[in-house]
Amino acid sequence: MGWLATNSIRFPDSIPGHVGKELFFGWRFIAALDGVIYFANCISEGITKDDVLAFKKNGLISRKKEFDSDCPYYTSIEQ
């Protein structure tokens, strides 16, 4: 959760093929059958956009990083 919130990752609205590319040690975006987008590794419980927003709102994140703009996920999560 900390990595996801710190790196200002934007959750996609949809995922072609339902499974995105690996972003962090096996973690990637996946689209569940019910339409919910998760950041997950299929071992631990998946993380939703609302989970990250609540994590950030509660002040559990204190720094931001700049990343390569070539990756479509490295943008503001608060969109």
N, CA, C and O atoms as CSV, one atom per row, in Angstrom:
chain,resi,resn,atom,element,x,y,z
A,1,MET,N,N,0.831,-1.187,0.000
A,1,MET,CA,C,0.000,0.000,0.000
A,1,MET,C,C,0.873,1.248,0.000
A,1,MET,O,O,0.604,2.204,-0.728
A,2,GLY,N,N,1.913,1.234,0.814
A,2,GLY,CA,C,2.792,2.394,0.890
A,2,GLY,C,C,3.445,2.711,-0.439
A,2,GLY,O,O,3.515,3.876,-0.831
A,3,TRP,N,N,3.927,1.685,-1.142
A,3,TRP,CA,C,4.559,1.910,-2.446
A,3,TRP,C,C,3.563,2.503,-3.424
A,3,TRP,O,O,3.885,3.439,-4.156
A,4,LEU,N,N,2.374,1.970,-3.437
A,4,LEU,CA,C,1.347,2.428,-4.364
A,4,LEU,C,C,0.978,3.885,-4.096
A,4,LEU,O,O,0.880,4.678,-5.032
A,5,ALA,N,N,0.774,4.242,-2.844
A,5,ALA,CA,C,0.411,5.615,-2.486
A,5,ALA,C,C,1.580,6.580,-2.689
A,5,ALA,O,O,1.384,7.702,-3.156
A,6,THR,N,N,2.771,6.157,-2.347
A,6,THR,CA,C,3.955,7.010,-2.478
A,6,THR,C,C,4.257,7.348,-3.930
A,6,THR,O,O,4.702,8.455,-4.231
A,7,ASN,N,N,4.023,6.423,-4.811
A,7,ASN,CA,C,4.390,6.598,-6.200
A,7,ASN,C,C,3.291,7.216,-7.055
A,7,ASN,O,O,3.421,7.261,-8.279
A,8,SER,N,N,2.231,7.684,-6.448
A,8,SER,CA,C,1.156,8.383,-7.157
A,8,SER,C,C,0.680,7.631,-8.393
A,8,SER,O,O,0.583,8.197,-9.482
A,9,ILE,N,N,0.387,6.365,-8.211
A,9,ILE,CA,C,-0.081,5.529,-9.308
A,9,ILE,C,C,-1.566,5.814,-9.559
A,9,ILE,O,O,-2.352,5.884,-8.615
A,10,ARG,N,N,-1.944,5.977,-10.819
A,10,ARG,CA,C,-3.340,6.201,-11.203
A,10,ARG,C,C,-3.972,4.863,-11.573
A,10,ARG,O,O,-3.443,4.132,-12.410
A,11,PHE,N,N,-5.079,4.552,-10.961
A,11,PHE,CA,C,-5.788,3.329,-11.300
A,11,PHE,C,C,-6.412,3.484,-12.685
A,11,PHE,O,O,-7.040,4.505,-12.966
A,12,PRO,N,N,-6.248,2.489,-13.550
A,12,PRO,CA,C,-6.866,2.557,-14.878
A,12,PRO,C,C,-8.376,2.324,-14.784
A,12,PRO,O,O,-8.864,1.717,-13.831
A,13,ASP,N,N,-9.099,2.812,-15.781
A,13,ASP,CA,C,-10.548,2.595,-15.829
A,13,ASP,C,C,-10.893,1.202,-16.333
A,13,ASP,O,O,-11.929,0.643,-15.972
A,14,SER,N,N,-10.029,0.646,-17.166
A,14,SER,CA,C,-10.231,-0.705,-17.675
A,14,SER,C,C,-8.857,-1.305,-17.978
A,14,SER,O,O,-7.856,-0.594,-18.066
A,15,ILE,N,N,-8.836,-2.621,-18.134
A,15,ILE,CA,C,-7.587,-3.317,-18.408
A,15,ILE,C,C,-7.826,-4.290,-19.562
A,15,ILE,O,O,-8.561,-5.264,-19.404
A,16,PRO,N,N,-7.213,-4.035,-20.722
A,16,PRO,CA,C,-7.357,-4.982,-21.830
A,16,PRO,C,C,-6.840,-6.364,-21.416
A,16,PRO,O,O,-5.714,-6.488,-20.934
A,17,GLY,N,N,-7.651,-7.385,-21.602
A,17,GLY,CA,C,-7.251,-8.739,-21.223
A,17,GLY,C,C,-7.378,-9.021,-19.738
A,17,GLY,O,O,-7.056,-10.125,-19.298
A,18,HIS,N,N,-7.838,-8.058,-18.955
A,18,HIS,CA,C,-8.096,-8.182,-17.523
A,18,HIS,C,C,-6.860,-8.259,-16.633
A,18,HIS,O,O,-6.995,-8.236,-15.410
A,19,VAL,N,N,-5.647,-8.352,-17.211
A,19,VAL,CA,C,-4.427,-8.426,-16.415
A,19,VAL,C,C,-3.395,-7.467,-17.005
A,19,VAL,O,O,-3.021,-7.589,-18.171
A,20,GLY,N,N,-2.936,-6.508,-16.190
A,20,GLY,CA,C,-1.948,-5.535,-16.646
A,20,GLY,C,C,-0.530,-6.056,-16.487
A,20,GLY,O,O,-0.306,-7.166,-16.003
A,21,LYS,N,N,0.430,-5.223,-16.907
A,21,LYS,CA,C,1.837,-5.621,-16.784
A,21,LYS,C,C,2.312,-5.462,-15.343
A,21,LYS,O,O,1.763,-4.665,-14.582
A,22,GLU,N,N,3.326,-6.222,-14.982
A,22,GLU,CA,C,3.877,-6.160,-13.628
A,22,GLU,C,C,4.488,-4.783,-13.378
A,22,GLU,O,O,5.236,-4.262,-14.206
A,23,LEU,N,N,4.156,-4.200,-12.219
A,23,LEU,CA,C,4.671,-2.893,-11.852
A,23,LEU,C,C,5.576,-2.923,-10.631
A,23,LEU,O,O,6.479,-2.094,-10.514
A,24,PHE,N,N,5.350,-3.862,-9.719
A,24,PHE,CA,C,6.101,-3.889,-8.470
A,24,PHE,C,C,6.133,-5.300,-7.900
A,24,PHE,O,O,5.145,-5.752,-7.321
A,25,PHE,N,N,7.248,-6.002,-8.051
A,25,PHE,CA,C,7.461,-7.325,-7.451
A,25,PHE,C,C,6.252,-8.249,-7.599
A,25,PHE,O,O,5.787,-8.812,-6.608
A,26,GLY,N,N,5.747,-8.412,-8.797
A,26,GLY,CA,C,4.612,-9.293,-9.063
A,26,GLY,C,C,3.253,-8.623,-8.945
A,26,GLY,O,O,2.235,-9.225,-9.288
A,27,TRP,N,N,3.222,-7.389,-8.466
A,27,TRP,CA,C,1.959,-6.666,-8.330
A,27,TRP,C,C,1.619,-5.989,-9.645
A,27,TRP,O,O,2.495,-5.437,-10.312
A,28,ARG,N,N,0.371,-6.032,-10.010
A,28,ARG,CA,C,-0.123,-5.466,-11.260
A,28,ARG,C,C,-1.591,-5.112,-11.106
A,28,ARG,O,O,-2.230,-5.521,-10.136
A,29,PHE,N,N,-2.126,-4.364,-12.042
A,29,PHE,CA,C,-3.557,-4.073,-12.038
A,29,PHE,C,C,-4.293,-5.230,-12.691
A,29,PHE,O,O,-3.861,-5.754,-13.718
A,30,ILE,N,N,-5.406,-5.623,-12.087
A,30,ILE,CA,C,-6.261,-6.658,-12.655
A,30,ILE,C,C,-7.703,-6.182,-12.601
A,30,ILE,O,O,-8.081,-5.413,-11.717
A,31,ALA,N,N,-8.495,-6.638,-13.542
A,31,ALA,CA,C,-9.927,-6.342,-13.553
A,31,ALA,C,C,-10.657,-7.605,-13.117
A,31,ALA,O,O,-10.600,-8.632,-13.793
A,32,ALA,N,N,-11.336,-7.521,-11.992
A,32,ALA,CA,C,-12.095,-8.667,-11.488
A,32,ALA,C,C,-13.358,-8.867,-12.319
A,32,ALA,O,O,-13.771,-7.975,-13.060
A,33,LEU,N,N,-13.953,-10.014,-12.194
A,33,LEU,CA,C,-15.158,-10.321,-12.966
A,33,LEU,C,C,-16.313,-9.388,-12.648
A,33,LEU,O,O,-17.199,-9.194,-13.480
A,34,ASP,N,N,-16.316,-8.802,-11.437
A,34,ASP,CA,C,-17.391,-7.871,-11.070
A,34,ASP,C,C,-17.099,-6.439,-11.541
A,34,ASP,O,O,-17.860,-5.520,-11.241
A,35,GLY,N,N,-15.989,-6.251,-12.283
A,35,GLY,CA,C,-15.664,-4.940,-12.839
A,35,GLY,C,C,-14.765,-4.073,-11.973
A,35,GLY,O,O,-14.351,-2.999,-12.409
A,36,VAL,N,N,-14.453,-4.507,-10.760
A,36,VAL,CA,C,-13.594,-3.737,-9.858
A,36,VAL,C,C,-12.133,-3.904,-10.297
A,36,VAL,O,O,-11.697,-5.008,-10.621
A,37,ILE,N,N,-11.381,-2.788,-10.304
A,37,ILE,CA,C,-9.967,-2.816,-10.631
A,37,ILE,C,C,-9.182,-2.937,-9.320
A,37,ILE,O,O,-9.382,-2.157,-8.389
A,38,TYR,N,N,-8.294,-3.918,-9.267
A,38,TYR,CA,C,-7.448,-4.138,-8.094
A,38,TYR,C,C,-5.979,-4.014,-8.480
A,38,TYR,O,O,-5.593,-4.315,-9.609
A,39,PHE,N,N,-5.168,-3.568,-7.528
A,39,PHE,CA,C,-3.725,-3.699,-7.643
A,39,PHE,C,C,-3.423,-4.933,-6.815
A,39,PHE,O,O,-3.618,-4.927,-5.599
A,40,ALA,N,N,-2.951,-5.992,-7.456
A,40,ALA,CA,C,-2.866,-7.270,-6.763
A,40,ALA,C,C,-1.718,-8.120,-7.280
A,40,ALA,O,O,-1.178,-7.881,-8.360
A,41,ASN,N,N,-1.360,-9.117,-6.482
A,41,ASN,CA,C,-0.354,-10.090,-6.901
A,41,ASN,C,C,-0.924,-11.510,-6.879
A,41,ASN,O,O,-0.183,-12.471,-7.083
A,42,CYS,N,N,-2.205,-11.651,-6.639
A,42,CYS,CA,C,-2.919,-12.926,-6.602
A,42,CYS,C,C,-2.479,-13.818,-5.441
A,42,CYS,O,O,-2.774,-15.013,-5.426
A,43,ILE,N,N,-1.777,-13.237,-4.475
A,43,ILE,CA,C,-1.417,-13.944,-3.239
A,43,ILE,C,C,-2.010,-13.191,-2.050
A,43,ILE,O,O,-2.728,-13.765,-1.230
A,44,SER,N,N,-1.701,-11.903,-1.970
A,44,SER,CA,C,-2.241,-11.047,-0.904
A,44,SER,C,C,-3.560,-10.442,-1.351
A,44,SER,O,O,-3.904,-10.473,-2.533
A,45,GLU,N,N,-4.291,-9.894,-0.395
A,45,GLU,CA,C,-5.557,-9.236,-0.716
A,45,GLU,C,C,-5.306,-8.064,-1.655
A,45,GLU,O,O,-4.374,-7.289,-1.440
A,46,GLY,N,N,-6.127,-7.925,-2.696
A,46,GLY,CA,C,-5.985,-6.840,-3.658
A,46,GLY,C,C,-6.311,-5.482,-3.048
A,46,GLY,O,O,-7.029,-5.390,-2.052
A,47,ILE,N,N,-5.773,-4.433,-3.657
A,47,ILE,CA,C,-5.960,-3.068,-3.183
A,47,ILE,C,C,-6.790,-2.306,-4.209
A,47,ILE,O,O,-6.480,-2.330,-5.400
A,48,THR,N,N,-7.838,-1.634,-3.755
A,48,THR,CA,C,-8.674,-0.840,-4.648
A,48,THR,C,C,-8.262,0.628,-4.609
A,48,THR,O,O,-7.486,1.041,-3.747
A,49,LYS,N,N,-8.785,1.407,-5.543
A,49,LYS,CA,C,-8.529,2.844,-5.568
A,49,LYS,C,C,-9.006,3.490,-4.268
A,49,LYS,O,O,-8.325,4.357,-3.720
A,50,ASP,N,N,-10.167,3.073,-3.774
A,50,ASP,CA,C,-10.698,3.623,-2.518
A,50,ASP,C,C,-9.778,3.317,-1.335
A,50,ASP,O,O,-9.626,4.146,-0.437
A,51,ASP,N,N,-9.165,2.135,-1.331
A,51,ASP,CA,C,-8.215,1.779,-0.270
A,51,ASP,C,C,-7.040,2.756,-0.251
A,51,ASP,O,O,-6.633,3.220,0.814
A,52,VAL,N,N,-6.503,3.064,-1.416
A,52,VAL,CA,C,-5.349,3.964,-1.512
A,52,VAL,C,C,-5.741,5.383,-1.112
A,52,VAL,O,O,-5.000,6.055,-0.395
A,53,LEU,N,N,-6.906,5.837,-1.574
A,53,LEU,CA,C,-7.352,7.181,-1.216
A,53,LEU,C,C,-7.544,7.317,0.293
A,53,LEU,O,O,-7.192,8.347,0.866
A,54,ALA,N,N,-8.101,6.287,0.946
A,54,ALA,CA,C,-8.277,6.312,2.402
A,54,ALA,C,C,-6.919,6.312,3.100
A,54,ALA,O,O,-6.739,7.011,4.097
A,55,PHE,N,N,-5.986,5.554,2.600
A,55,PHE,CA,C,-4.632,5.490,3.139
A,55,PHE,C,C,-3.973,6.867,3.072
A,55,PHE,O,O,-3.359,7.317,4.040
A,56,LYS,N,N,-4.106,7.529,1.928
A,56,LYS,CA,C,-3.520,8.861,1.759
A,56,LYS,C,C,-4.241,9.903,2.616
A,56,LYS,O,O,-3.606,10.792,3.183
A,57,LYS,N,N,-5.563,9.791,2.708
A,57,LYS,CA,C,-6.360,10.749,3.491
A,57,LYS,C,C,-6.002,10.695,4.973
A,57,LYS,O,O,-6.006,11.722,5.652
A,58,ASN,N,N,-5.700,9.527,5.464
A,58,ASN,CA,C,-5.367,9.358,6.874
A,58,ASN,C,C,-3.945,9.793,7.198
A,58,ASN,O,O,-3.470,9.581,8.314
A,59,GLY,N,N,-3.262,10.398,6.231
A,59,GLY,CA,C,-1.931,10.935,6.482
A,59,GLY,C,C,-0.845,9.896,6.632
A,59,GLY,O,O,0.186,10.163,7.250
A,60,LEU,N,N,-1.055,8.726,6.085
A,60,LEU,CA,C,-0.066,7.665,6.229
A,60,LEU,C,C,1.007,7.744,5.152
A,60,LEU,O,O,1.879,6.879,5.073
A,61,ILE,N,N,0.945,8.767,4.336
A,61,ILE,CA,C,1.948,8.955,3.296
A,61,ILE,C,C,2.524,10.359,3.428
A,61,ILE,O,O,1.771,11.322,3.568
A,62,SER,N,N,3.833,10.488,3.387
A,62,SER,CA,C,4.438,11.789,3.645
A,62,SER,C,C,5.336,12.304,2.531
A,62,SER,O,O,5.795,13.444,2.598
A,63,ARG,N,N,5.600,11.493,1.505
A,63,ARG,CA,C,6.471,11.983,0.441
A,63,ARG,C,C,5.972,11.490,-0.913
A,63,ARG,O,O,5.232,10.510,-0.993
A,64,LYS,N,N,6.384,12.178,-1.971
A,64,LYS,CA,C,6.021,11.798,-3.328
A,64,LYS,C,C,7.291,11.667,-4.146
A,64,LYS,O,O,8.309,12.284,-3.832
A,65,LYS,N,N,7.228,10.869,-5.186
A,65,LYS,CA,C,8.366,10.682,-6.075
A,65,LYS,C,C,7.961,11.086,-7.487
A,65,LYS,O,O,6.780,11.090,-7.834
A,66,GLU,N,N,8.936,11.417,-8.273
A,66,GLU,CA,C,8.726,11.673,-9.691
A,66,GLU,C,C,9.132,10.415,-10.451
A,66,GLU,O,O,10.118,9.768,-10.099
A,67,PHE,N,N,8.379,10.066,-11.489
A,67,PHE,CA,C,8.666,8.858,-12.247
A,67,PHE,C,C,8.646,9.115,-13.731
A,67,PHE,O,O,8.234,10.177,-14.198
A,68,ASP,N,N,9.094,8.132,-14.451
A,68,ASP,CA,C,9.142,8.158,-15.902
A,68,ASP,C,C,7.728,8.336,-16.447
A,68,ASP,O,O,6.845,7.527,-16.164
A,69,SER,N,N,7.516,9.382,-17.221
A,69,SER,CA,C,6.182,9.683,-17.727
A,69,SER,C,C,5.753,8.725,-18.839
A,69,SER,O,O,4.616,8.815,-19.303
A,70,ASP,N,N,6.620,7.812,-19.283
A,70,ASP,CA,C,6.242,6.852,-20.320
A,70,ASP,C,C,5.237,5.823,-19.819
A,70,ASP,O,O,4.504,5.238,-20.617
A,71,CYS,N,N,5.192,5.597,-18.517
A,71,CYS,CA,C,4.248,4.630,-17.960
A,71,CYS,C,C,2.911,5.327,-17.718
A,71,CYS,O,O,2.870,6.330,-17.005
A,72,PRO,N,N,1.818,4.824,-18.293
A,72,PRO,CA,C,0.523,5.501,-18.158
A,72,PRO,C,C,-0.035,5.509,-16.738
A,72,PRO,O,O,-0.968,6.261,-16.454
A,73,TYR,N,N,0.512,4.694,-15.846
A,73,TYR,CA,C,-0.011,4.623,-14.487
A,73,TYR,C,C,0.645,5.625,-13.545
A,73,TYR,O,O,0.143,5.842,-12.442
A,74,TYR,N,N,1.755,6.243,-13.950
A,74,TYR,CA,C,2.474,7.156,-13.066
A,74,TYR,C,C,1.916,8.559,-13.179
A,74,TYR,O,O,2.554,9.447,-13.745
A,75,THR,N,N,0.729,8.758,-12.644
A,75,THR,CA,C,0.089,10.071,-12.610
A,75,THR,C,C,-0.681,10.187,-11.309
A,75,THR,O,O,-0.606,9.294,-10.465
A,76,SER,N,N,-1.406,11.254,-11.137
A,76,SER,CA,C,-2.139,11.480,-9.889
A,76,SER,C,C,-3.251,10.456,-9.718
A,76,SER,O,O,-4.024,10.206,-10.643
A,77,ILE,N,N,-3.327,9.874,-8.545
A,77,ILE,CA,C,-4.384,8.899,-8.241
A,77,ILE,C,C,-5.712,9.588,-7.915
A,77,ILE,O,O,-6.759,8.941,-7.889
A,78,GLU,N,N,-5.668,10.875,-7.670
A,78,GLU,CA,C,-6.867,11.591,-7.254
A,78,GLU,C,C,-7.702,12.078,-8.429
A,78,GLU,O,O,-8.504,12.998,-8.267
A,79,GLN,N,N,-7.538,11.494,-9.593
A,79,GLN,CA,C,-8.310,11.894,-10.765
A,79,GLN,C,C,-9.685,11.284,-10.739
A,79,GLN,O,O,-10.479,11.513,-11.652
